[in-house]
């Protein structure tokens, strides 16, 4: 703790020894900010080109979808064949076959 107190005393003594800054400081006029002349389109041109490119890709994709719509394959469902069509008896144990469920209304 005494080291801290000694350091604080030395800092206070060093501050008292330095002379205060002069009061009459000369003021300089503020320099005007540089004026930038905007030329060109800035971000407008890249944004416009990006939007046009996206619209062109969307139209191209839609055209490809319409062109391939006639080539679509027809999906057909596969139906399971009934193994024991005439009997409602339970299958033999261990065969793993299950009786199909009747649809409920």
Buried (B, 14 or more C-beta within 10 A) or exposed (E): EEEEEEEEEEEEEEEEEEEEEEEEEEEEEEEEEEEEEEEEEEEEEEEEEEEEEEEEEEEEEEEEEEEEEEEEEEEEEEEEEEEEEEEEEEEEEEEEEEEEEEEEE
